[in-house]
Amino acid sequence: MSPPAVLQVMLLVWGTLVGLDLVSVPQAMIARPIVAGPIAGAILGDVATGLQLGVLFELFQYDILPVGAVRYPEYGPATIAAVSAAHAGAGTLGFGLGAVVGLITAMAGGASLQVIRRLNTRAVHRAAAALETGEPRVLARLHIAGILRDAARAAVVTALGLALAQLARDYLVGTVWSRGRVLLSVAAVGVALAAGTAGTLRLVGRGPGLRWFAAGLVGGAAVVWLR
Amino acid sequence: MTTPARPPLGRSLLRLFTVQGSWNYERMQGIGMGVAEQPLIRDLDGNGTAYHAAVARAAHFFNAHPYLCGLAVGATARAEHDGVPPQQVERLRTALCGPLGALGDRLVWAGWLPLTSGLALIGVALGLGLWAIFGFLIVYNIGHVALRWWALRAGWAYGGQVATALREPVLQRAATLSAPAMALVAGVALPLVVHYLTGGFLSWTRAVLAVVAAGGFVLLRWQRARLTGLRFGLVLLALAALIGWFWQ
């Protein structure tokens, strides 16, 4: 079952804002999957799926340290697409399908960031002489054009993700067999846990941070046991 | 040269929220820096030669942590007002790139952000739902906006002596404390998240999950230069779909 057109438009707008937030404006972290997913879920009236996929992709996000000109996947719009795909196939099937759609969208989002950076570089290169005159209008024009380019990029990536989600809903929900559903979900959660733990340990390092991390693990396990 | 008594720091701060809007491989954050610095140097030399030369300098290559760019914007704008020679202003900008990048990465990307997002994960796993998400956005952005505002004000206050601002005890203490706090929260979050995500799994799938997660972790650590979570995820999901198809 596809969400109504008005909800699709709302998801597209939300995805565009999320995509803009990642690098351009204002880096308030609405681009984090843990935010993008649950809000997408709320738009679709399915906060639980949004929260689950938000947590799943947040673990993938831990695998990334966005320093300098490093290349990385874009998990914000990807999580929105994943929630849209998972919403239709409730339960375990939705989870696995959402992960597939989300990871493909994340890869496309990462590639689109490189395209925008190259387009910005070309624009700046063309305006090099004008920039050296110190004319503020030249600066403003280049800057606003860059932001608009990024907004268009974010919209295209979200639209692509939502289209993939639509395809998954139309062609896979009724045809994916029960063991396949379970395996997809297990693979998605397993990789997310592996990526999240590996990324976190890269941040923590080998020094005293590792002891704090171990202490936290014991505390977290105790909370799980007590619940 | 005259220094304005009430510089338009608010306008500059608003523009700093877009500092990476025109990020490119040639000047990186340079264009955004120029846009953010422009309100602070607008009254230089009655909008004449000095002003245009300062705007052109402000848009040159710059790359640092986006939340701390304000420190360089404030410092160079103040230096322009104080009549510091152009070559020295350029040197100041260049000298700030490395320290601001390293400090911001340590303080925010490897500290404040994973710390607060880890708290959000804990909140969701404990059943707080959307409240955990709103809490994350509010708490994270209090730190975010405070850091941006502090950086811009400190840059303007210290000007050419801005290196002093980077040695402020509060900043050093925050950088020192954020790493262990982040590690502790991440450690607490992990078992809770595992429990939250595997709640609906059957016992045999939990065993498979443990093998996938442990194997994946070892592989990602061992091949970390080549293998990313994304690539590994795509390969494994394709494999899972294939196995599921044969095993109907």
Interface residues (C-beta under 8 A of the other chain):
Chain A: V23 S24 V25 P26 Q27 A28 M29 I30 R32 I34 V35 P38 I39 A42 V47 L51 Q52 G54 V55 L56 E58 L59 F60 Q61 Y62 D63 L65 P66 V67 G68 A69 P73 G91 T92 G96 A99 V100 L103 I104 A106 M107 G110 R117 R118 N120 T121 A123 V124 H125 L131 E132 T133 G134 E135 P136 L139 A140 L142 H143 I144 A145 G146 I147 D150 V176 W177 R179 G180 R181 V182 L183 L184 S185 V186 A187 A188 V189 G190 V191 A192 L193 A194 A195 G196 T197 A198 G199 T200 L201 R202 L203 V204 P208 G209 L210 W212 F213 A214 A215 G216 L217 V218 G219 G220 A221 V223 V224 R227
Chain B: F17 T18 Q20 G21 S22 W23 N24 Y25 E26 R27 M28 I31 G32 G34 V35 Q38 Y51 H52 A53 A54 V55 A56 R57 A59 N63 P66 Y67 G101 D105 W109 A110 L113 P114 S117 A120 L121 I122 V124 A125 G129 L130 I133 F136 L137 Y140 N141 H144 A179 P180 A181 M182 A183 L184 V185 A186 G187 V188 A189 L190 P191 L192 V193 V194 H195 Y196 L197 T198 G200 F201 L202 T205 V208 L209 V211 V212 A213 A214 G215 G216 F217 L219 L220 R221 R224 T228 G229 L230 F232 G233 L234 L236 L237 L239 A240 A241 I243 G244 W245 W247 Q248
